Structure formats: structure tokens, C-alpha cells
Amino acid sequence: MKLSRIPFWLAATVLIVVAFVGVGGWYYYTTSNRILWTMVHVSGERYSGDAHLLEFPGGHVVLIDTGFDHFTRGALIPYLENRGIDHIDQLIVTHAHRNHYGGVVSLIDHLKHIGEVYFNLPPKSQCDKETWSTGCNYQHVLQTRQAIDKAGVPLHNLATDDLLYNNDKQDIILEVVHVHDGMSKPIGKTDINDTSAVLRLVYGRTTVLFAGDLNRKVGDYLVDENFFLKSDILTAPHHGVESAASNRFLNAVDPKVLMVSDSAGEWQGARGARMRRFATDHHIPVYVTGLNGNVVVTLKRDGFTVEPQHQAGGD
């Protein structure tokens, strides 16, 4: 029996459809099985600041800190626009310094949607001790929290052991390892940096520790109290400066990679010397926003890759 020939247009159409389905399936598989973390450069040439953008499978978006407001408007918001991100499901502020929360209101004004904000109120007595220009300003913190409330965005406090994101099917969690209120025993009174929420992200085999601006007092407390700190990737506490958490803390984390949100001058100067030495002595690759620009980490169930915007040496 003689078979009918398939018209060329029909064969071509089938091939095109199969190709589109294949590409679509590949894109869905890759994006639904990875976390994309961007350490956005919000430090400029001489400042320090944090902004960590987490894009989870299924489109859930988390932002940890914002940087100063002018860097939010000049760097973070343009980055979000270039990525086509018009919403943030969870905005987490680690502590009450403007190089970590200063851009919250600008983000609320700019984005189509912010699902909720986590932002602890600092102790006024400790806040008032910080008289330098970029230190904690209690009235500014209150005004920012009031602006969040006025915009109708749910505002929450953070507490130790809070589970912020959980995806059992993907084996993903984002949780609060520890947060100190700046006053309570057994730690007692601390500066505002030591009220930083320490966050842990776990995806399969990979663990990331976001240390905020953790300094020595609380960092050593976490070691002494045997908190589980070991992680594959560590964001350098307090931008890697001398007052940051001690080498005891760094040894307890034992990171394979160190991520630093800081200007090149700060990191390469005297204030970054101790942490630079630690990274060198332990053969730890370092990525610094002031040297490498935006740094993108792709996390999968079985590992991770790091892609800096610029290939400048970070250590």
C-alpha cells in the first residue's frame, strides 16, 4: 500500500511545535529546580550595604535588606527592572541600620506588590547611643515602620527559629537561626549590629548563612552555645570589617565560599585585613561586590555555582 506524503507545511509546523514544547519544558525544569541568589552591589565606591535577592522555584521572591535609599533607587531598583521583577513576596530587614533598610519605602512606592515586611524595632536606649551620621536613628526607624503600615503592607517581627519559607517538595527552607533584641540576658546589652537576624537557607546539600552585621559579642555567644553554624556559603558578617564576628565564629561556619557586600576600598583596606587573612589562610574563594559587581549564585539540590559580574580577584 502506498503511503500518502505529509505536506511540507504540516511537517514544519509539527517540528516547530515540538521545538517550542521542548524549550518550554527545559526552561520550566531548570527554573523550577533552582534558587537564583543575587548579591546586588549597593555599596558604591566607598560605602557598605546589603541587598540579597532570592528567587525561589515557582516565582516566590525574597529580598534580604536593601542598602541605603540612594543605592536602592540607583542600583537595586534598576536591577529588578532589568530582571522583570515587579514584586517581592517577603522583604526581610536584618537590623535597623539604614545601609540595610534605607530603601524599604522606595521599594514599596516602586513595586506593584510587596507581600510582607519583617523589621524588628530596635531598643531605643541602644539606638540613641549611636551618634554618627549613619548610625541607628530611632525616629527614622519609627517613620519607616509607620510608612510600611500606612501602605497596607503586613509588618512582622523576627524571632529565633522562625520559619520564613518552606518547600517540602523541593527540600528548601529559609529560617531564622538567631536574633537578639539588644537587651535581654544572657547576652545583655549590645550595639545595633549585634541585633542582626542571622538567617539560614538550605536547599538539598547546600547551606547558606546570611550573617547580617553580626559582631563579636553575639557571634561568640552562638559558638559558645553550640548553635549549628556550619555552612557552604557565608555572607561576611558586618561586611568583613574588623569589628565583625570573630575567627571563632568563622571557623564554626567553615565556609567554602565567602560573599562580601562592601566597597573595594573598605575590603582592601585595614578594616578588611583580618577577614582577608582568614580567607587566604583557609583557601576560601571570596566575592566582593565592590570588586566583582553583582554576584549571582545558582543553587540546585546537589550543589551551587557562582557567577560574578566582573572577574576581579576578591581576596
Residue frames as qw, qx, qy, qz and C-alpha x, y, z in Angstrom:
[[0.000, 0.889, 0.457, 0.000, 0.00, 0.00, 0.00],
 [0.426, 0.417, -0.015, 0.803, 1.36, 3.42, -0.91],
 [0.318, -0.617, -0.462, 0.552, 1.56, 5.90, 1.99],
 [0.187, 0.920, 0.247, 0.240, 0.46, 9.49, 1.47],
 [0.511, 0.239, -0.215, 0.797, 3.19, 12.09, 1.64],
 [0.287, -0.733, -0.431, 0.440, 2.96, 14.53, 4.57],
 [0.285, 0.891, 0.138, 0.325, 2.68, 18.12, 3.34],
 [0.536, 0.270, -0.309, 0.738, 5.82, 20.17, 3.99],
 [0.198, -0.568, 0.105, -0.792, 3.89, 22.87, 5.85],
 [0.819, -0.472, -0.137, -0.297, 2.42, 20.30, 8.23],
 [0.866, -0.043, -0.285, 0.408, 5.79, 18.68, 8.93],
 [0.310, 0.413, -0.225, 0.826, 7.38, 22.07, 9.54],
 [0.466, -0.592, -0.005, -0.658, 4.56, 23.08, 11.89],
 [0.909, -0.354, -0.217, -0.025, 4.94, 19.86, 13.88],
 [0.722, 0.131, -0.279, 0.619, 8.69, 20.37, 14.20],
 [0.022, 0.526, -0.150, 0.837, 8.22, 23.96, 15.39],
 [0.685, -0.547, -0.079, -0.474, 5.64, 22.91, 17.99],
 [0.921, -0.193, -0.257, 0.221, 7.88, 20.10, 19.24],
 [0.511, 0.314, -0.257, 0.758, 10.82, 22.52, 19.50],
 [0.239, -0.575, 0.100, -0.776, 8.77, 25.07, 21.47],
 [0.842, -0.454, -0.145, -0.252, 7.45, 22.39, 23.80],
 [0.856, 0.003, -0.286, 0.432, 10.99, 21.10, 24.35],
 [0.278, 0.409, -0.233, 0.837, 12.41, 24.54, 25.08],
 [0.481, -0.566, -0.007, -0.669, 9.47, 25.36, 27.34],
 [0.913, -0.334, -0.230, -0.039, 9.86, 22.08, 29.20],
 [0.704, 0.135, -0.299, 0.630, 13.60, 22.63, 29.61],
 [0.015, 0.504, -0.164, 0.848, 13.04, 26.20, 30.88],
 [0.687, -0.535, -0.084, -0.485, 10.36, 25.09, 33.33],
 [0.918, -0.189, -0.288, 0.198, 12.54, 22.25, 34.63],
 [0.561, 0.227, -0.284, 0.744, 15.60, 24.45, 35.13],
 [0.129, -0.478, 0.134, -0.858, 13.75, 27.35, 36.75],
 [0.760, -0.458, -0.122, -0.444, 11.57, 25.10, 38.94],
 [0.933, -0.215, -0.190, 0.219, 14.62, 23.27, 40.28],
 [0.568, 0.176, -0.208, 0.777, 16.93, 26.10, 41.22],
 [0.244, -0.886, -0.262, 0.293, 17.22, 29.09, 43.51],
 [0.504, 0.554, 0.032, 0.662, 18.77, 32.17, 42.00],
 [0.459, -0.777, -0.208, 0.377, 20.50, 34.37, 44.58],
 [0.460, 0.648, 0.017, 0.606, 21.92, 37.73, 43.54],
 [0.474, -0.581, -0.214, 0.625, 24.15, 39.68, 45.89],
 [0.325, 0.845, 0.271, 0.327, 23.38, 43.11, 44.43],
 [0.517, 0.048, -0.167, 0.838, 26.08, 45.78, 44.57],
 [0.191, -0.878, -0.331, -0.289, 24.57, 48.51, 46.78],
 [0.645, -0.560, -0.107, 0.508, 27.80, 49.81, 48.33],
 [0.274, 0.960, -0.057, 0.019, 29.04, 52.24, 45.69],
 [0.617, 0.558, -0.380, 0.404, 32.71, 53.21, 45.76],
 [0.187, 0.399, -0.586, 0.680, 33.09, 53.95, 49.47],
 [0.612, -0.308, 0.266, -0.678, 30.07, 52.69, 51.40],
 [0.030, 0.040, -0.998, 0.038, 28.82, 49.32, 52.61],
 [0.619, 0.085, 0.171, -0.762, 25.34, 47.90, 52.26],
 [0.266, -0.004, 0.963, 0.044, 23.45, 44.66, 51.77],
 [0.682, 0.292, 0.022, -0.670, 20.81, 43.54, 49.28],
 [0.163, -0.165, 0.961, 0.150, 20.33, 39.82, 48.67],
 [0.663, 0.211, -0.127, -0.707, 17.68, 38.85, 46.12],
 [0.294, -0.090, 0.951, -0.031, 16.40, 35.26, 46.31],
 [0.634, 0.202, -0.284, -0.690, 14.25, 33.85, 43.51],
 [0.479, -0.131, 0.839, -0.222, 12.71, 30.55, 44.55],
 [0.019, 0.147, 0.898, 0.415, 11.11, 27.86, 42.36],
 [0.010, -0.654, -0.756, -0.003, 7.60, 28.86, 41.38],
 [0.148, 0.679, 0.213, 0.687, 8.33, 32.58, 41.34],
 [0.532, -0.799, -0.253, 0.117, 8.45, 33.31, 45.08],
 [0.446, 0.605, -0.183, 0.634, 10.76, 36.31, 45.61],
 [0.614, -0.708, -0.220, 0.270, 12.55, 37.22, 48.85],
 [0.365, 0.718, -0.208, 0.555, 14.77, 40.26, 49.43],
 [0.692, -0.526, -0.283, 0.406, 17.11, 40.42, 52.43],
 [0.325, -0.613, -0.010, 0.720, 17.97, 44.10, 53.10],
 [0.458, 0.826, 0.324, 0.053, 18.00, 47.00, 50.64],
 [0.537, 0.140, 0.024, 0.832, 21.11, 49.15, 51.14],
 [0.029, -0.400, -0.190, 0.896, 20.91, 52.93, 51.57],
 [0.483, 0.667, 0.451, -0.345, 17.95, 54.54, 49.81],
 [0.305, 0.773, -0.308, -0.463, 20.05, 56.20, 47.09],
 [0.039, -0.340, 0.903, 0.259, 21.61, 52.83, 46.22],
 [0.442, 0.353, 0.797, -0.212, 18.18, 51.21, 46.26],
 [0.462, 0.776, 0.204, -0.378, 16.97, 53.75, 43.72],
 [0.225, 0.789, -0.461, -0.339, 20.22, 53.86, 41.73],
 [0.105, 0.405, -0.899, -0.129, 21.21, 50.18, 41.68],
 [0.286, 0.090, 0.921, -0.248, 18.68, 47.76, 43.21],
 [0.542, 0.549, 0.389, -0.504, 15.51, 49.01, 41.52],
 [0.451, 0.630, -0.443, -0.451, 17.17, 49.18, 38.07],
 [0.004, 0.269, -0.961, -0.059, 18.41, 45.61, 38.60],
 [0.417, 0.295, 0.776, -0.370, 14.88, 44.45, 39.45],
 [0.531, 0.646, 0.048, -0.546, 13.54, 46.24, 36.38],
 [0.286, 0.552, -0.705, -0.341, 16.13, 44.62, 34.13],
 [0.066, -0.076, 0.992, -0.073, 15.16, 41.22, 35.51],
 [0.435, -0.283, -0.557, -0.648, 11.46, 41.90, 35.05],
 [0.366, -0.332, -0.785, 0.374, 10.76, 41.56, 38.77],
 [0.184, -0.503, -0.146, -0.832, 7.82, 43.74, 39.83],
 [0.717, -0.574, -0.102, -0.383, 7.01, 42.17, 43.19],
 [0.214, 0.357, -0.807, 0.418, 8.64, 40.93, 46.38],
 [0.671, -0.411, -0.568, -0.240, 6.80, 38.38, 48.45],
 [0.692, -0.651, -0.205, 0.233, 8.93, 38.79, 51.58],
 [0.307, 0.747, -0.259, 0.530, 11.20, 41.72, 52.42],
 [0.796, -0.478, -0.275, 0.249, 13.43, 40.91, 55.38],
 [0.092, 0.858, -0.291, 0.414, 15.41, 43.60, 57.22],
 [0.737, -0.015, -0.572, 0.361, 18.20, 42.10, 59.28],
 [0.440, -0.501, -0.414, 0.620, 18.64, 45.12, 61.58],
 [0.060, 0.931, 0.351, -0.083, 17.95, 48.82, 61.99],
 [0.326, -0.508, 0.280, 0.747, 20.81, 50.49, 60.11],
 [0.501, 0.693, 0.077, -0.513, 19.95, 52.49, 57.01],
 [0.211, 0.526, -0.727, -0.388, 22.52, 50.70, 54.85],
 [0.076, 0.057, 0.995, 0.012, 20.27, 47.68, 55.40],
 [0.167, 0.591, 0.770, -0.173, 16.73, 49.14, 55.44],
 [0.028, -0.452, -0.001, 0.892, 17.04, 52.63, 53.91],
 [0.192, 0.113, -0.585, -0.779, 15.35, 51.71, 50.62],
 [0.144, 0.318, 0.918, -0.186, 12.26, 49.98, 52.03],
 [0.299, 0.652, 0.367, -0.592, 9.88, 52.89, 51.35],
 [0.240, 0.541, -0.478, -0.649, 11.23, 53.43, 47.83],
 [0.027, 0.039, -0.971, -0.233, 10.65, 49.76, 47.07],
 [0.210, 0.494, 0.765, -0.356, 7.09, 49.96, 48.37],
 [0.286, 0.687, 0.049, -0.666, 6.47, 53.01, 46.19],
 [0.192, 0.503, -0.639, -0.549, 8.04, 51.45, 43.10],
 [0.004, 0.036, -0.987, -0.157, 6.96, 47.80, 43.06],
 [0.513, -0.261, -0.486, -0.658, 3.50, 46.57, 42.16],
 [0.823, -0.451, -0.212, -0.272, 3.35, 44.37, 45.23],
 [0.175, 0.415, -0.777, 0.439, 5.21, 43.61, 48.46],
 [0.640, -0.323, -0.668, -0.200, 3.67, 40.73, 50.33],
 [0.655, -0.735, -0.173, 0.027, 5.08, 41.34, 53.80],
 [0.289, 0.713, -0.423, 0.478, 7.96, 43.02, 55.61],
 [0.805, -0.438, -0.313, 0.248, 9.96, 41.70, 58.56],
 [0.288, 0.598, -0.214, 0.717, 11.60, 44.51, 60.52],
 [0.583, -0.504, -0.535, 0.347, 12.29, 44.47, 64.27],
 [0.113, -0.935, 0.002, -0.337, 12.11, 47.67, 66.29],
 [0.589, 0.250, -0.524, 0.563, 15.49, 48.25, 67.96],
 [0.478, -0.641, -0.453, 0.395, 15.88, 49.19, 71.64],
 [0.128, 0.950, 0.100, 0.266, 15.71, 52.99, 71.80],
 [0.516, -0.811, 0.228, 0.153, 18.39, 53.20, 74.50],
 [0.709, -0.180, 0.483, 0.482, 20.93, 51.36, 72.37],
 [0.478, 0.667, 0.403, 0.405, 19.87, 53.18, 69.22],
 [0.074, -0.991, -0.060, -0.090, 20.37, 56.59, 70.87],
 [0.643, -0.589, 0.303, 0.384, 23.98, 55.71, 71.71],
 [0.637, 0.185, 0.477, 0.577, 24.87, 55.71, 68.01],
 [0.024, 0.836, 0.148, -0.528, 25.51, 59.35, 67.31],
 [0.250, -0.275, 0.581, 0.724, 27.38, 59.01, 63.99],
 [0.395, 0.313, -0.198, -0.841, 25.57, 60.03, 60.80],
 [0.595, 0.108, -0.664, -0.439, 24.83, 56.52, 59.55],
 [0.018, 0.045, -0.904, 0.424, 24.11, 55.00, 62.95],
 [0.124, -0.509, -0.850, -0.055, 20.72, 53.96, 64.23],
 [0.169, -0.118, 0.060, -0.977, 18.14, 56.76, 64.23],
 [0.143, 0.279, 0.890, -0.331, 15.17, 55.65, 66.28],
 [0.384, 0.554, 0.242, -0.698, 12.77, 58.25, 64.85],
 [0.370, 0.442, -0.580, -0.576, 13.70, 57.28, 61.29],
 [0.067, -0.004, -0.997, -0.022, 13.07, 53.61, 62.11],
 [0.254, 0.440, 0.681, -0.527, 9.65, 54.52, 63.53],
 [0.390, 0.566, -0.099, -0.719, 8.82, 56.61, 60.47],
 [0.267, 0.295, -0.817, -0.418, 9.79, 53.76, 58.17],
 [0.026, 0.191, 0.968, -0.163, 7.68, 51.25, 60.05],
 [0.310, 0.534, 0.432, -0.658, 4.77, 53.71, 60.01],
 [0.363, 0.493, -0.416, -0.672, 5.16, 54.13, 56.24],
 [0.136, 0.075, -0.970, -0.186, 5.06, 50.35, 55.81],
 [0.135, 0.390, 0.818, -0.401, 1.88, 50.18, 57.87],
 [0.316, 0.570, 0.110, -0.751, 0.31, 53.11, 56.01],
 [0.311, 0.368, -0.662, -0.574, 0.97, 51.38, 52.69],
 [0.870, -0.023, 0.074, -0.487, -1.04, 48.42, 53.93],
 [0.639, 0.367, -0.674, 0.065, 1.90, 46.02, 53.84],
 [0.849, -0.498, -0.167, -0.061, 1.83, 43.47, 56.69],
 [0.173, 0.717, -0.539, 0.407, 4.69, 44.14, 59.12],
 [0.916, -0.325, -0.236, -0.008, 6.15, 41.41, 61.32],
 [0.289, -0.786, 0.540, -0.086, 8.92, 41.00, 63.86],
 [0.712, 0.331, -0.619, 0.027, 11.57, 38.29, 63.57],
 [0.669, -0.571, 0.391, -0.270, 12.27, 35.75, 66.30],
 [0.085, -0.453, 0.885, 0.065, 14.78, 32.95, 66.73],
 [0.308, 0.080, 0.948, 0.017, 13.66, 29.74, 64.99],
 [0.541, 0.552, 0.175, -0.610, 11.09, 31.48, 62.77],
 [0.519, 0.145, 0.741, 0.401, 10.48, 29.50, 59.58],
 [0.180, 0.554, -0.063, -0.810, 10.17, 32.11, 56.83],
 [0.649, 0.414, -0.380, -0.513, 9.90, 29.87, 53.77],
 [0.498, -0.202, 0.839, -0.083, 9.38, 26.12, 53.49],
 [0.713, 0.373, -0.334, -0.491, 9.02, 23.96, 50.40],
 [0.723, -0.283, 0.619, -0.118, 8.95, 20.30, 51.46],
 [0.874, 0.433, 0.219, -0.010, 8.73, 19.00, 47.89],
 [0.540, 0.760, -0.239, 0.270, 11.87, 20.87, 46.87],
 [0.800, -0.297, -0.258, 0.454, 13.68, 20.35, 50.19],
 [0.271, 0.486, -0.056, 0.829, 14.07, 24.12, 50.73],
 [0.408, -0.775, -0.446, 0.185, 13.85, 26.13, 53.95],
 [0.235, 0.540, -0.173, 0.789, 14.69, 29.70, 54.95],
 [0.621, -0.636, -0.453, 0.066, 14.81, 30.16, 58.70],
 [0.112, -0.864, 0.277, -0.406, 15.99, 32.48, 61.48],
 [0.699, 0.082, -0.603, 0.377, 18.96, 30.92, 63.26],
 [0.442, -0.483, -0.466, 0.596, 19.10, 33.62, 65.92],
 [0.088, 0.687, 0.131, 0.709, 18.09, 37.21, 66.59],
 [0.414, -0.314, -0.534, 0.667, 18.94, 39.21, 69.72],
 [0.043, -0.883, -0.442, -0.151, 16.83, 42.10, 70.96],
 [0.317, 0.644, -0.186, 0.671, 19.87, 44.09, 72.06],
 [0.338, -0.616, 0.298, -0.646, 18.98, 43.98, 75.74],
 [0.887, -0.328, -0.013, -0.326, 17.95, 40.61, 77.17],
 [0.357, -0.534, 0.763, -0.066, 20.07, 38.18, 79.16],
 [0.775, -0.477, 0.070, 0.409, 22.14, 36.07, 78.88],
 [0.602, 0.420, 0.151, 0.662, 23.74, 38.18, 76.16],
 [0.270, -0.666, -0.269, 0.642, 22.73, 41.55, 77.61],
 [0.243, 0.887, 0.058, -0.387, 23.16, 44.95, 76.02],
 [0.647, 0.035, 0.486, 0.586, 24.73, 45.08, 72.58],
 [0.079, 0.383, -0.252, -0.885, 25.14, 47.52, 69.74],
 [0.690, 0.412, 0.122, -0.582, 22.58, 47.54, 66.92],
 [0.448, 0.470, -0.705, -0.285, 24.77, 45.43, 64.63],
 [0.043, 0.133, -0.967, 0.213, 24.51, 42.57, 67.11],
 [0.557, 0.274, 0.509, -0.596, 20.72, 42.68, 66.81],
 [0.390, 0.366, -0.611, -0.583, 21.13, 41.34, 63.27],
 [0.899, 0.067, 0.285, -0.325, 18.90, 38.44, 62.36],
 [0.108, -0.426, 0.850, 0.289, 21.10, 35.53, 61.28],
 [0.810, 0.296, 0.073, -0.501, 19.31, 33.59, 58.54],
 [0.357, -0.266, 0.863, 0.239, 19.93, 30.13, 57.11],
 [0.722, 0.407, -0.173, -0.533, 18.91, 28.95, 53.66],
 [0.453, -0.226, 0.858, 0.085, 19.03, 25.21, 52.98],
 [0.751, 0.433, -0.150, -0.474, 18.47, 23.63, 49.58],
 [0.940, 0.200, -0.274, 0.032, 19.30, 19.94, 49.38],
 [0.833, -0.099, -0.217, 0.500, 23.01, 19.58, 50.14],
 [0.357, 0.406, -0.064, 0.839, 23.76, 23.30, 50.19],
 [0.369, -0.767, -0.448, 0.273, 23.54, 25.62, 53.19],
 [0.281, 0.560, 0.006, 0.779, 23.91, 29.41, 53.12],
 [0.405, -0.611, -0.477, 0.484, 24.32, 31.53, 56.25],
 [0.131, 0.744, 0.151, 0.638, 23.31, 35.19, 55.99],
 [0.555, -0.267, -0.501, 0.608, 25.09, 36.81, 58.93],
 [0.093, -0.953, -0.262, -0.121, 23.88, 40.41, 58.63],
 [0.193, 0.782, -0.349, 0.480, 26.19, 42.73, 60.58],
 [0.866, -0.459, -0.191, 0.045, 26.92, 40.24, 63.32],
 [0.090, 0.803, -0.476, 0.347, 29.72, 41.41, 65.60],
 [0.330, 0.334, -0.830, 0.300, 31.90, 39.65, 68.16],
 [0.358, -0.194, 0.625, -0.666, 29.64, 39.53, 71.21],
 [0.821, 0.154, 0.232, -0.499, 26.72, 37.66, 69.67],
 [0.693, 0.478, -0.524, -0.130, 28.96, 35.77, 67.24],
 [0.175, 0.355, -0.846, 0.358, 30.91, 34.26, 70.12],
 [0.563, -0.056, 0.519, -0.640, 27.67, 33.58, 72.01],
 [0.854, 0.286, -0.137, -0.413, 26.41, 31.47, 69.11],
 [0.564, 0.414, -0.703, 0.126, 29.65, 29.47, 69.15],
 [0.095, -0.296, 0.760, -0.571, 29.63, 29.05, 72.94],
 [0.643, 0.068, 0.443, -0.621, 26.02, 27.88, 72.90],
 [0.349, -0.069, 0.901, 0.248, 26.74, 25.33, 70.17],
 [0.597, 0.592, 0.147, -0.521, 24.37, 26.75, 67.56],
 [0.737, 0.171, 0.550, 0.354, 24.71, 24.77, 64.37],
 [0.103, 0.836, -0.113, -0.527, 26.52, 27.22, 62.09],
 [0.429, -0.222, 0.708, 0.516, 28.42, 25.11, 59.54],
 [0.559, 0.715, 0.262, -0.330, 27.52, 26.30, 56.03],
 [0.738, 0.280, 0.370, 0.490, 28.81, 26.06, 52.49],
 [0.269, 0.560, 0.160, 0.767, 28.46, 29.79, 51.81],
 [0.347, -0.626, -0.438, 0.545, 28.74, 32.65, 54.31],
 [0.172, 0.860, 0.137, 0.460, 27.87, 36.28, 53.79],
 [0.487, 0.166, -0.436, 0.738, 30.72, 38.04, 55.58],
 [0.335, -0.759, -0.511, 0.226, 29.40, 39.39, 58.89],
 [0.159, -0.885, -0.065, 0.433, 29.44, 43.19, 59.10],
 [0.548, 0.829, -0.105, -0.046, 30.81, 43.46, 55.53],
 [0.880, 0.186, -0.197, 0.390, 34.05, 41.80, 56.58],
 [0.073, 0.812, -0.268, 0.513, 35.32, 44.67, 58.72],
 [0.286, 0.338, -0.746, 0.497, 37.48, 44.33, 61.84],
 [0.394, -0.182, 0.519, -0.737, 34.60, 44.55, 64.36],
 [0.762, 0.032, -0.420, -0.492, 32.78, 41.66, 62.66],
 [0.928, -0.314, 0.096, -0.176, 32.24, 38.30, 64.33],
 [0.334, -0.702, 0.618, 0.114, 35.50, 36.71, 65.45],
 [0.375, 0.414, -0.792, -0.248, 37.54, 33.97, 63.80],
 [0.265, 0.000, 0.904, -0.334, 35.93, 31.55, 66.26],
 [0.605, 0.471, 0.355, -0.535, 32.64, 32.20, 64.53],
 [0.512, 0.612, -0.445, -0.408, 34.21, 31.94, 61.06],
 [0.070, 0.324, -0.944, 0.009, 35.81, 28.62, 62.00],
 [0.436, 0.182, 0.772, -0.425, 32.49, 27.30, 63.27],
 [0.644, 0.578, 0.077, -0.495, 30.83, 28.18, 59.95],
 [0.525, -0.254, 0.717, 0.382, 33.78, 26.75, 57.97],
 [0.608, 0.661, 0.163, -0.408, 32.55, 28.14, 54.64],
 [0.721, 0.161, 0.488, 0.464, 33.63, 27.00, 51.18],
 [0.278, 0.540, 0.304, 0.734, 32.82, 30.46, 49.76],
 [0.206, -0.531, -0.387, 0.725, 32.75, 33.94, 51.35],
 [0.186, 0.691, 0.478, 0.509, 30.41, 36.60, 49.96],
 [0.329, -0.387, -0.265, 0.820, 31.18, 40.22, 50.87],
 [0.143, 0.845, 0.433, 0.281, 28.82, 43.17, 50.36],
 [0.400, -0.752, -0.004, 0.525, 31.24, 46.08, 50.56],
 [0.385, 0.900, -0.174, -0.103, 33.13, 48.65, 48.56],
 [0.838, 0.341, -0.262, 0.337, 36.54, 47.73, 47.16],
 [0.149, 0.667, -0.394, 0.615, 38.30, 50.31, 49.34],
 [0.648, -0.519, 0.309, -0.463, 36.79, 49.06, 52.59],
 [0.998, -0.038, 0.036, -0.031, 37.52, 45.42, 51.81],
 [0.780, 0.400, -0.195, 0.441, 41.06, 46.03, 50.61],
 [0.011, -0.764, 0.301, -0.571, 41.90, 48.49, 53.41],
 [0.062, 0.335, -0.780, 0.525, 42.94, 47.99, 57.01],
 [0.610, -0.101, 0.387, -0.684, 39.39, 47.24, 58.20],
 [0.915, 0.194, -0.127, -0.331, 39.18, 44.18, 55.98],
 [0.225, 0.615, -0.751, 0.079, 42.63, 42.79, 56.82],
 [0.435, -0.239, 0.802, -0.333, 41.59, 40.14, 59.36],
 [0.794, 0.301, 0.418, -0.323, 38.91, 38.58, 57.21],
 [0.603, 0.684, -0.378, -0.159, 41.12, 38.72, 54.13],
 [0.000, -0.531, 0.833, -0.155, 43.78, 36.83, 56.06],
 [0.630, -0.014, 0.685, -0.366, 41.24, 34.28, 57.23],
 [0.805, 0.509, 0.096, -0.289, 40.07, 33.65, 53.67],
 [0.436, 0.699, -0.566, -0.022, 43.65, 33.39, 52.39],
 [0.209, -0.440, 0.834, -0.259, 44.79, 31.08, 55.19],
 [0.609, 0.121, 0.723, -0.305, 41.81, 28.78, 54.64],
 [0.121, -0.060, 0.766, 0.628, 41.92, 28.94, 50.80],
 [0.276, 0.608, 0.684, -0.293, 38.38, 30.29, 50.61],
 [0.240, 0.389, 0.466, 0.758, 37.23, 31.97, 47.38],
 [0.038, -0.557, -0.411, 0.721, 35.90, 35.47, 48.05],
 [0.194, 0.560, 0.538, 0.599, 33.43, 37.52, 46.02],
 [0.173, -0.475, -0.309, 0.805, 33.17, 41.23, 46.83],
 [0.356, 0.794, 0.492, -0.001, 30.51, 43.44, 45.26],
 [0.035, -0.918, 0.142, 0.369, 32.90, 46.41, 45.12],
 [0.211, -0.486, 0.725, 0.440, 35.28, 44.30, 43.01],
 [0.220, 0.097, 0.931, 0.274, 33.01, 41.77, 41.31],
 [0.381, -0.087, -0.293, -0.873, 29.79, 43.78, 40.88],
 [0.808, -0.119, 0.138, -0.560, 26.55, 41.84, 41.20],
 [0.020, 0.314, -0.949, -0.006, 27.28, 38.22, 42.08],
 [0.798, -0.011, -0.158, -0.582, 24.79, 35.52, 41.06],
 [0.190, -0.255, 0.933, -0.165, 24.71, 32.18, 42.87],
 [0.728, 0.011, -0.413, -0.547, 22.68, 29.37, 41.33],
 [0.347, -0.275, 0.815, -0.373, 21.69, 26.81, 43.95],
 [0.724, 0.032, -0.533, -0.437, 20.47, 23.37, 42.98],
 [0.880, -0.410, -0.004, -0.239, 19.66, 20.35, 45.08],
 [0.949, -0.068, -0.019, 0.308, 23.10, 18.84, 44.54],
 [0.609, -0.157, 0.036, 0.777, 25.34, 21.93, 44.62],
 [0.087, 0.927, 0.191, -0.310, 25.87, 25.51, 43.52],
 [0.620, 0.317, 0.190, 0.692, 27.71, 27.72, 41.07],
 [0.188, -0.785, -0.155, 0.570, 28.90, 31.33, 41.47],
 [0.516, 0.510, 0.370, 0.580, 28.97, 33.82, 38.59],
 [0.229, -0.616, -0.153, 0.738, 30.39, 37.30, 39.28],
 [0.423, 0.875, 0.197, -0.130, 29.56, 40.23, 37.01],
 [0.294, 0.847, -0.436, 0.077, 33.27, 41.06, 36.87],
 [0.946, -0.012, -0.268, 0.184, 36.14, 38.60, 37.19],
 [0.067, 0.757, -0.439, 0.480, 38.21, 40.77, 39.53],
 [0.544, -0.007, -0.758, 0.358, 40.02, 38.93, 42.33],
 [0.488, -0.728, -0.221, -0.427, 38.13, 39.19, 45.58],
 [0.806, -0.545, -0.116, 0.202, 40.82, 38.18, 48.04]]
